[in-house]
């Protein structure tokens, strides 16, 4: 990382880690209250009331901008099998027409190598000091990125921050536009709703809370130099949020997502919001013109194909059913009437498990 002009201390229990960051200022013309959002239905952009996309950062036609795929992971069986499926579909899509994916790295924040080192490119980094994550394992994610960015050289100018439970359903181009990173807008990230809490980390002099994008760190495609500036702030804010009881209670399992959104805004970085970046079954019904399936929610249906969310279905697929080991090969397909997105998800899981060597190995 380059020399920073505004050093900050990141306080960690059991000692101090020192990190520095610059507040990156993006020069934008015709700035107005609004965001460019890409609809998932036809791929068209529409203007949605914090930044109008400047002409000079729109992607030139036919300009290929490869990005490095990076996902953080642990050595737990639950994380491993998801990483293996994710990597399988990365390899299948990487060289297809329309893809701008470059290299791949699994950032393993367990502190030691595991049995997947030879299967996929992996960099081992240290976890947070014992007990500091307080059972919230994803708190290790920003610290993992800080370390990886400091110790690793990649060829690509851009990085996709991905997660183990992502499946690339279509070839993924670089959705970023010049200096503006691209991100998926999450309906449940609502900075304005929690303004009193957000103001603990994003002071009024920085601007309105509407400058904070409704996003997490993944999926995000971003320039490496911007991520190098955001990552230490993201780590710092994550730790502060987790140590504040009010914030921890309000944000719960999405705390680290809020921390990334706040850290980006603190560095004056805002994102182009792409609704077509990702879908989340069972709520999103079709994979048409979508790039990533995120299978974070359980999918429960009765045999009539009716959703029974919140109640275990007669047919179900839920990644949490496989905490201690990988799912079996050839999972049963959902009954007739279940949305295409869920059918496609199970078919893609089945294809991966049928073709990955030694699938049942932990």
Secondary structure, 3 states (H helix, E strand, C coil): CCCCCEEEEEEECCEEEEEEECCCCCCCCCCCCCEEEECCCCCCEEEECCCCCCHHHCCCCCCCCCEEEEEEECCCHHHHHHHHHHHHHHHHHHCCCCCCEEEEEEEECCCCCCCCCCCCCEEECCCCCCCCCCCCHHHHHHHHHHHHHHHCCCCCCEEEEECCCEEECCCCCCCCECCEEEECCCCCCCHHHHHHHHCCCCCHHHCCHHHCCCCCCCCEEEEHHHHHHHHHHHHHHHHHHHCCHHHHHHHHHHHHHHHHHHHHHHCCCCEEEEHHHEECCCCCCCCCCCCEEECCCCEEECCCCCECCCCCCCEEECHHHHCCCCCCCCCCCCCCCCCHHHHHHHHHHHHHHHHCCCCCCC
